[in-house]
């Protein structure tokens, strides 16, 4: 299983979108400062987590989400944030 996730920086009010096989480890890495791109914006909280069966599906959804503007991304989170489908 692969996960597409949207996390939110509570200190800087920005979103980060990524995909991984191990979300628990990845969120720890984001909040511990191991990821250069997210280090300055800690702490991060989960807003949306979607399960995909293959990495290619996860990468496709990640790319689509990264192309959304903030308003459309927030609409996506509102619609799918509590569910495992997209």
C-alpha positions as CSV (number, residue, x, y, z in Angstrom):
1,X,0.0,0.0,0.0
2,X,1.0,3.6,-0.7
3,X,-0.2,6.7,0.9
4,X,-0.7,10.2,-0.5
5,X,-0.7,12.7,2.3
6,X,-1.4,16.4,2.8
7,X,0.1,18.0,5.9
8,X,-0.3,21.5,7.2
9,X,2.2,23.8,8.9
10,X,0.5,25.3,11.8
11,X,3.3,27.9,12.2
12,X,3.4,29.1,8.6
13,X,-0.1,28.2,7.3
14,X,1.2,26.2,4.3
15,X,0.5,22.8,2.9
16,X,2.8,20.0,1.9
17,X,1.8,17.1,-0.3
18,X,3.8,13.8,-0.6
19,X,3.5,10.1,-1.0
20,X,5.1,7.2,0.9
21,X,4.8,3.6,1.9
22,X,5.2,4.3,5.6
23,X,3.3,7.4,6.6
24,X,4.0,7.1,10.3
25,X,7.8,7.3,9.7
26,X,7.4,10.1,7.2
27,X,5.5,12.4,9.5
28,X,8.1,11.8,12.2
29,X,10.8,12.7,9.7
30,X,8.9,15.9,8.7
31,X,8.4,17.0,12.3
32,X,12.0,16.0,13.4
33,X,13.6,18.1,10.7
34,X,15.1,15.3,8.6
35,X,13.4,16.6,5.4
36,X,15.1,19.7,4.1
37,X,12.1,21.0,2.2
38,X,9.8,21.0,5.3
39,X,12.3,21.7,8.1
40,X,11.7,25.4,8.4
41,X,7.9,25.0,8.6
42,X,7.5,22.6,11.5
43,X,5.3,21.5,13.2
44,X,3.2,19.6,10.7
45,X,-0.3,18.1,11.2
46,X,-2.1,15.6,9.0
47,X,-5.0,17.0,7.0
48,X,-5.6,14.2,4.6
49,X,-4.4,10.6,4.1
50,X,-5.4,8.6,1.0
51,X,-4.4,4.9,0.4
52,X,-3.5,3.7,-3.1
53,X,-2.6,0.2,-4.2
54,X,0.4,1.1,-6.3
55,X,3.2,3.7,-6.3
56,X,2.2,4.8,-9.8
57,X,-1.3,5.6,-8.6
58,X,0.1,7.5,-5.6
59,X,2.5,9.5,-7.7
60,X,-0.3,10.4,-10.2
61,X,-2.6,11.7,-7.4
62,X,0.3,13.5,-5.7
63,X,1.1,15.3,-9.0
64,X,-2.6,16.3,-9.5
65,X,-2.8,17.6,-5.9
66,X,0.4,19.6,-6.3
67,X,-1.1,21.4,-9.3
68,X,-4.1,22.6,-7.4
69,X,-4.3,26.1,-6.0
70,X,-4.7,26.6,-2.2
71,X,-8.5,27.1,-2.5
72,X,-9.0,23.9,-4.6
73,X,-6.7,21.9,-2.3
74,X,-8.7,23.0,0.7
75,X,-11.9,21.9,-1.1
76,X,-10.3,18.5,-1.8
77,X,-9.3,18.2,1.9
78,X,-12.8,19.1,3.0
79,X,-14.3,16.4,0.7
80,X,-11.7,13.6,1.2
81,X,-9.9,14.5,4.4
82,X,-11.6,11.9,6.6
83,X,-11.8,9.1,4.0
84,X,-9.6,6.8,2.2
85,X,-10.9,7.4,-1.4
86,X,-10.0,9.8,-4.2
